[in-house]
């Protein structure tokens, strides 16, 4: 029997970094490792990709932040300020893993002092049969008008939320939804396609990342299938 999804195990890179016997930084980087006999070609591709990304993130971003953390430590000690350890936490979520398709997103949180840290989200969606990454327009019958369909749908959802009392949006959200729309900012769930906006894109930090479900709809929004 053919398995139409991938098996997954979690891999973790973690370390506490010290400077002059004081912990100045902690990092945790999680990434997936996949297994499948039927989709062996793309599994090898995915494992190399995500392992490499995690290692590069550890050796570049984390190393640079550690250098900053040591400088911040010296500055804080010299000025009598409290020592605030930097933190990096990178995690992933597999939101869709069936019908010969895989969709997942990654959140990278970095705290370098101040009132709060920042989180950046990225996402990938894969066609396991063709061994390639899928684009947002691939899920729409009319790929020349899909962005307008999505933006209109999101604007209506926000209007309904505001009427219901959720006013955690900037006043000019209507323009920001269009201005900050990024076709790569999506992932799949069982019900449809989730479009997400980054922190401060359309709402204050306290509102978090705003997500909007575009449901699968026959003849308009295509659900993944092993027969496509």
Beta strands, then each sheet from edge to edge (+ up, - down):
strand 1: 7-19
strand 2: 22-35
strand 3: 86-98
strand 4: 101-111
strand 5: 118-127
strand 6: 132-133
strand 7: 186-189
strand 8: 192-197
strand 9: 210-215
sheet 1: 1+ 2- 3- 4+ 5- 6+
sheet 2: 7+ 8- 9+
end
